[in-house]
């Protein structure tokens, strides 16, 4: 089960039996609206703060996944969730609603695959029959916490990215129908000394490449084993840097094969600058758009490499650089297990 120094392989192949994805009005105008289970017309959701609205997004995605799995919340043994709000309160309050044993995670925008990797480990080891994992983010909340409130109308550089408003969740089970989680590579923290909070893609690219290279080496597979290798939210800047680094490291990955969730979710013409980001970016694109394409037979094997910048407003104020991480999970088509 443990391969090399960073990788788990899952002999029992836990199954993603159902997912739930929810987005806001900007996502509804994007490139993949048909792959969301639910889209809202406003970002407030009738709440008196955006933070409370983000909690509703996560609750809805979680409830939708459980409902589609034909389960009740009482059937879920564990909930693994994370977000970008201080002390991951969005996830903790969602856990309060679910009334399910809870493991809170913080991997920034890498949280979706951190949760899926840990969830697969638990199910593979017989630690649960059914568990729920997911992540959420909200554009206005993230801007206020990490940059400037949107009401300020602050000018952004072209390297900046747009935080996805929404949530994605998945039910992982020890049996059933659906794509299987076959392995996971846990990333290490990579810090190249970058400190610009408006260039997350550039900061995270080296961590993504490090994890991809480690995964392929430790699983002893070529990049061609996967139909698609998709990063979480490198955007245009980060994807370009990552591709250059992979060529430098002699990783044979084509541009068509190497894609990014942050470049999939929005259409051309939306004012997202370098692309999308946020803990909900990879969660919604993978659990909605990409798994739908797998179910349609377009892909048999994908490697999802969710990327995260592990900074905080405090570390930025203290002139710290931005440590980054990437976690990779391989998802392969399966049937009855």
Phi, psi and omega in degrees: 000323180263121185239127181066223183245350187227354194242138171251140167246142188250103183295326181280348177048072177307146188252133171277097187276339180194154177223162174223131179228134182227140180222173180258192184293327179291324177290328178294334178271001188276204188272339186228045184298329182290348181266003174266144174286328184209133177234138182253154182272349177217164183265357182269329181053034178075009181265167181262008173207155178291330178297318178292325177295321179300321177299319180295319176305313183291320177300317182293318179297319180295313181295323179295318179296317180296318180297315180293335177279359182059042179236170170250160182298337178291341179279347182274118183283323181218150173239122178247113185217159178202165181201193184252355183285151179312131180057029180039049184292330177303313181291319181295320179286330173295320177298325176299318179292318182288335182057041184241143174310136198229135171239111180277137184236145169226110173229022186054229184283358175271000189300326183301315181277335171299315179293319180292321178296312180292322177297317178296322177299316181295312181294318181299326181275002181082017182279350178195150172272319180222133172220164182241136176221149180179183179205164185214158172203167182214129186304309183295324180294314182293319178300317182294321185280317188256340183228253179227142175306141184299336180296337181289336182065034184294141178287138180246149176282164182294347178278349183290158180232160184261122180287129180290134173263114181158195181202151175225139182219154180222141171265124180250127186230164180278353177200167179128189180257139178144175177292149184253147172269116188257336179196167177208140175243121181274125184282162174252160182285127179240127180229111181264012176086006178286146184225008183274111181289355176261011177224061181294323181299314179297322180292323187274342186304314179299324178294321179298314181294320178300317181289319178299313181298317179296316181300311182297320180292314185285331174276350180058048176231155174274158179303332180293348176300328182261139174289331183210134170243114188238128176271166186284302184200056176284333183068188184297316184293308182295321180296319179297316179295316181298318181295320177297317180295321179294322175296320179297325180272006177062040173267120185276079179240127181278161180294327178291326182283331184261108183233176186220131180301324181292347177254355181266326195285326182252153180272162175296137181106337175286141187281065183256005179057251186275357180132195183260163175206189178106155181297336179274352184296297180293327181297315182285319182292316181289308185287346175251279188301308187287321178291329174296319179293327175294317180295333178277359177088008181288323178234146172252328181221127174230149174245117181259122183243091182280134187249148181216140175258117190266047177263171172218164176304325180294314181294325178296318179295335179268014177061031176281154172280180187252106174285139184231161183211159175214134177244135182248136177229130176265132181238127184230149182292143179211182178229231175289134181246000000 
